[in-house]
Amino acid sequence: MTTDKGILIRNIYYMLAYAFQELRHNNYVEIEGEDFKEIYDLFAEILIKGISFQLKQGLHREYVGRQESMPSIRGKIAMAGTMSLRTKRSNLVACDFDELSEDNIFNRIIVTTLNVLLRHSDVKKEKKGRLKKLMLFFSNVKPVSINAIHWNTLRFDRNNRSYRMLLYVCYFILDGMLMTTENGHYKMRELSDEHMNRLFERFVLEYYRKHHPTYMARAEQVKWNIDRELSTESILPIMKTDIMLTFGARTLIIDTKYYGRTMQLQFDKYSIHSNNLYQIHTYVTEHDTQRNGSVDGMLLYAKTQESITPDGQMKMVAGNTIYFRTLDLNQDFKMISRQLDSLALLTNS
């Protein structure tokens, strides 16, 4: 099985499947058994399956404003346009009206992504043929400039929530993975640590939600343990955990990390990234409001291709423990599952 930056490509599919439950439905089952050599070939197959399913449900449509000249009134009369027509001795009326259209930002992102995959050398010829057939259903949809996509403004409701997973895959492909060459064309970069870190975080959270519901896995905000009457709370940073597990009176806060290099080297000594340690230390001490050692923390790193990886723990005087663990993503997924299961047990130890 081919790897991408030290991760089995099939495991990237499993991570996506946990992050987005849609991938566990019947229309995606065949992907699990396919041996992918390139990550973008996997992305292409996911989009082929997902878009084909979406077409059966119908493409998302939104009301868009239009202005057209017509023999009868539709919507509102556009006075300036109508006066212009009258000077030309035309009997038409310029009208402003709203019309349901498939040419919206959701479908434009999909069209733009398909165009990128059609030009990518890592996508198999057979898949490109299937992508071209899908493009026929988007004949009324224009592509959008990649730099003009504002991902954080996209909103999902009951009418378009089936697009959530598709657009996340599009986000993986487009955002931060493309750079412009001198002649204006785009070429693909490697998957960035930032994108993989977001997927790794969501995968671990959803894994625990599915397989260990008793631990009530969630991403929760930690409040500052301060005297609010004497503190300027409004200027303090928000502390949002990646994963929080609770068993009885004990809590384990997990902060996931994905780096090309998991350890820092200073003066010929490998050590934990100081910012990571300070962050998890603050989460633990602030959440342990009783100062009784009932809250522990963990820095969970995704192992890529390094020989030296974090593995150990730090016992604090108050009784709290901060663990340093590494999850090897370059192994059979059953082993990944076993390791995550064993880490959850630290919550009630």
C-alpha positions in Angstrom: 0.0 0.0 0.0 1.4 3.3 -1.0 2.0 6.0 1.6 1.7 9.8 1.6 4.1 11.5 4.0 4.3 8.2 6.0 0.5 7.6 6.2 -1.1 4.6 4.4 -3.4 6.1 1.9 -6.2 3.7 2.9 -5.9 5.1 6.4 -6.6 8.6 5.1 -9.8 7.2 3.8 -10.6 5.6 7.2 -9.9 9.0 8.9 -12.2 10.7 6.5 -14.8 8.1 7.1 -14.8 8.7 10.8 -14.8 12.5 10.3 -17.7 12.3 7.9 -20.2 9.5 8.5 -21.4 9.8 4.9 -18.4 7.8 3.8 -19.6 4.8 5.7 -22.8 4.6 3.6 -23.3 1.9 0.9 -22.3 4.1 -2.0 -18.8 4.4 -0.7 -18.2 0.8 0.4 -16.2 -0.2 -2.7 -13.6 2.5 -2.0 -12.5 0.6 1.2 -11.3 -2.4 -0.9 -9.5 -0.5 -3.6 -5.7 -0.2 -3.5 -4.9 3.4 -4.1 -1.4 4.4 -5.2 -1.8 8.2 -5.0 -3.8 10.4 -2.6 -5.4 12.5 -5.3 -6.6 9.3 -7.0 -8.4 8.5 -3.7 -9.9 12.0 -3.6 -11.1 11.6 -7.1 -12.9 8.4 -6.4 -14.5 9.8 -3.3 -15.8 12.8 -5.3 -17.0 10.5 -8.1 -19.1 8.4 -5.6 -20.3 11.4 -3.7 -21.3 13.6 -6.7 -23.0 10.6 -8.4 -25.1 10.1 -5.2 -25.8 13.9 -5.0 -27.0 13.9 -8.6 -29.7 11.3 -7.7 -30.9 13.6 -5.0 -30.6 16.7 -7.2 -28.0 19.5 -7.3 -28.4 22.2 -4.7 -30.1 25.3 -6.1 -30.3 28.8 -4.8 -32.2 32.0 -5.7 -30.0 34.3 -7.7 -30.9 37.8 -9.0 -31.3 38.2 -12.8 -32.2 41.1 -15.1 -33.6 40.3 -18.5 -35.6 42.1 -21.2 -38.9 40.3 -21.9 -42.4 41.1 -23.4 -44.2 40.8 -20.1 -43.4 41.8 -16.6 -41.7 39.4 -14.3 -40.6 40.4 -10.8 -39.9 44.1 -10.7 -39.5 46.6 -13.5 -36.0 47.9 -13.9 -36.7 51.5 -14.7 -33.3 52.4 -16.1 -33.2 49.4 -18.3 -36.7 49.9 -19.5 -36.2 53.5 -20.4 -33.1 52.5 -22.4 -35.2 50.0 -24.3 -37.9 52.7 -25.0 -35.3 55.0 -26.6 -34.6 52.1 -29.0 -38.3 51.8 -29.7 -38.4 48.4 -28.2 -41.6 46.9 -26.7 -39.7 44.8 -24.2 -39.6 45.5 -20.5 -36.4 45.2 -18.4 -37.2 43.1 -15.3 -35.4 42.2 -12.1 -36.3 38.8 -10.7 -35.0 35.9 -8.6 -34.6 32.5 -10.1 -33.6 29.1 -8.7 -30.2 28.2 -10.2 -27.6 25.5 -9.9 -24.9 28.2 -10.5 -24.1 28.8 -6.8 -20.9 28.7 -4.8 -21.4 25.1 -3.7 -21.6 23.7 -7.2 -18.9 26.2 -8.4 -16.4 24.8 -5.9 -17.2 21.3 -7.1 -16.7 22.2 -10.8 -13.4 24.0 -9.9 -12.2 21.0 -8.0 -13.1 18.6 -10.8 -11.2 20.8 -13.3 -8.1 20.5 -11.0 -8.3 16.7 -10.8 -8.7 16.4 -14.5 -5.4 18.1 -15.0 -3.6 16.2 -12.2 -1.1 13.5 -13.3 -1.8 11.3 -10.2 -5.4 10.7 -11.2 -5.9 7.6 -13.3 -7.1 7.9 -16.9 -10.1 5.8 -16.1 -11.2 8.1 -13.3 -10.7 11.2 -15.4 -13.1 9.7 -17.9 -15.7 9.3 -15.2 -15.0 12.9 -14.0 -15.6 14.2 -17.5 -19.0 12.5 -17.6 -20.0 14.1 -14.3 -19.0 17.5 -15.6 -21.8 17.2 -18.2 -24.3 17.7 -15.3 -22.7 21.0 -14.4 -23.0 22.6 -17.8 -24.8 25.6 -16.3 -22.3 26.1 -13.5 -19.3 28.4 -13.8 -16.0 27.7 -12.1 -14.8 30.0 -9.4 -11.4 31.5 -8.8 -9.7 29.5 -6.0 -8.5 32.6 -4.3 -12.1 33.9 -4.2 -13.4 31.0 -2.2 -14.2 32.1 1.4 -14.4 28.7 3.1 -15.4 30.1 6.5 -18.5 31.8 5.1 -20.1 28.6 3.8 -23.2 27.7 5.7 -25.0 24.4 5.7 -28.6 23.7 6.4 -31.1 20.9 5.8 -31.2 21.8 2.1 -27.5 21.5 1.5 -26.0 19.5 4.3 -25.3 16.6 2.0 -22.6 18.8 0.5 -20.6 19.1 3.7 -18.3 16.1 3.1 -17.9 16.8 -0.6 -16.8 20.4 0.0 -14.4 19.3 2.8 -12.7 17.0 0.2 -12.7 19.9 -2.2 -11.2 22.1 0.5 -8.4 19.5 1.0 -7.6 19.6 -2.7 -7.9 23.3 -3.3 -7.0 25.3 -0.2 -3.3 25.7 0.4 -2.4 22.9 -1.9 -2.2 24.9 -5.1 0.4 27.4 -6.2 0.4 29.5 -9.3 3.2 29.1 -11.8 4.6 32.0 -13.9 2.4 31.2 -16.8 -0.7 31.4 -14.6 -1.4 27.6 -14.4 -1.8 25.8 -11.1 0.2 22.8 -9.8 -0.4 20.7 -6.8 1.6 20.7 -3.6 1.9 18.0 -1.0 -0.8 17.8 1.6 0.0 20.4 4.2 0.5 19.7 7.9 -2.3 22.2 8.6 -4.8 20.2 6.6 -3.7 16.9 7.9 -3.8 18.2 11.5 -7.4 19.2 11.1 -8.3 15.8 9.7 -6.3 14.0 12.5 -8.1 16.0 15.2 -11.6 15.3 13.9 -10.8 11.7 13.2 -9.7 11.0 16.8 -12.7 12.9 18.2 -15.2 11.0 16.1 -13.5 7.7 16.8 -14.0 8.1 20.5 -17.6 9.3 20.0 -18.4 6.2 18.1 -16.6 3.5 19.9 -16.4 4.9 23.5 -19.6 6.8 24.1 -19.3 6.4 27.9 -16.3 8.8 27.8 -18.6 11.6 26.4 -15.9 12.7 23.9 -16.4 16.4 22.9 -14.4 19.5 21.9 -15.0 21.8 24.9 -13.9 25.2 25.9 -11.8 25.4 29.1 -12.7 28.4 31.3 -10.0 30.4 33.1 -9.9 29.6 36.8 -9.8 33.2 37.9 -11.5 35.8 40.0 -13.7 37.3 37.3 -14.6 40.4 39.3 -10.9 41.3 39.6 -9.8 40.1 36.1 -10.1 41.6 32.6 -11.6 38.4 31.2 -12.5 39.9 27.8 -8.9 40.1 26.6 -7.9 36.6 27.6 -7.5 34.0 24.8 -10.2 31.4 24.4 -9.0 27.9 25.3 -10.7 25.3 23.0 -9.7 21.7 23.5 -9.4 19.2 20.6 -10.8 16.3 22.6 -12.0 15.9 26.1 -12.8 12.5 27.7 -14.6 12.1 31.0 -15.1 9.0 33.1 -16.7 9.6 36.5 -14.7 12.3 38.3 -11.7 12.1 36.0 -11.0 14.0 32.8 -8.5 13.5 30.0 -7.8 16.4 27.7 -6.2 15.4 24.4 -4.4 17.9 22.1 -3.7 16.3 18.7 -0.7 17.3 16.7 0.4 16.6 13.2 3.8 17.8 12.1 6.4 16.8 9.6 8.7 16.9 12.6 7.2 15.9 16.0 10.2 16.8 18.1 12.4 19.9 18.3 16.2 19.7 18.4 18.1 22.1 20.5 21.7 21.8 21.7 21.8 18.2 20.3 18.8 17.3 22.5 15.3 16.2 21.2 12.4 17.6 23.2 8.7 18.3 23.1 7.7 21.5 21.3 7.6 24.0 24.1 4.4 25.8 22.9 2.6 22.4 22.8 3.6 21.6 26.4 2.7 25.1 27.7 -0.7 24.8 26.0 -1.7 21.4 27.4 -0.3 22.3 30.8 -2.5 25.4 30.9 -5.6 23.4 29.8 -5.0 20.9 32.6 -4.3 23.3 35.4 -7.1 25.7 34.5 -9.7 22.9 34.1 -8.7 21.2 37.4 -10.6 23.8 39.4 -10.4 21.7 42.6 -6.6 21.3 42.3 -7.0 17.6 43.2 -5.3 16.0 40.2 -8.5 14.8 38.6 -7.6 16.3 35.2 -4.9 14.8 33.0 -3.6 15.9 29.6 -2.1 14.3 26.5 -0.2 15.5 23.5 -1.1 13.0 20.8 1.2 13.2 17.8 0.7 11.5 14.5 3.8 9.6 13.6 5.0 10.2 10.0 8.5 9.2 9.0 10.6 10.1 12.0 12.6 7.6 14.0 12.5 9.6 17.3 8.9 10.3 18.4 7.3 11.5 21.7 6.6 8.7 24.2 6.5 9.4 28.0 4.7 11.3 30.6 5.2 14.2 33.1 3.8 13.8 36.7 2.9 17.1 38.3 3.1 17.8 42.0 -0.7 18.3 42.3 -1.2 14.8 40.9 -2.0 15.6 37.3 -0.3 13.6 34.5 0.6 14.9 31.1 1.2 12.1 28.6 3.2 12.2 25.4 2.0 9.6 22.9 2.5 8.9 19.2 -0.1 7.3 17.0 1.5 5.4 14.1 -0.7 6.0 11.0 1.5 3.8 8.8 0.1 0.5 10.0 -3.0 -1.6 9.6 -6.0 0.3 10.8 -6.8 -2.5 13.3 -3.6 -1.6 15.1 -4.5 2.1 15.1 -7.8 1.2 16.6 -6.2 -0.9 19.4 -3.9 2.0 20.2 -6.7 4.5 20.5 -8.6 2.1 22.7 -5.7 1.7 25.1 -5.2 5.5 25.3 -8.8 6.0 26.3 -8.2 3.7 29.3 -5.9 6.3 30.7 -9.0 8.4 31.6 -10.1 6.0 34.3 -6.6 4.9 35.5 
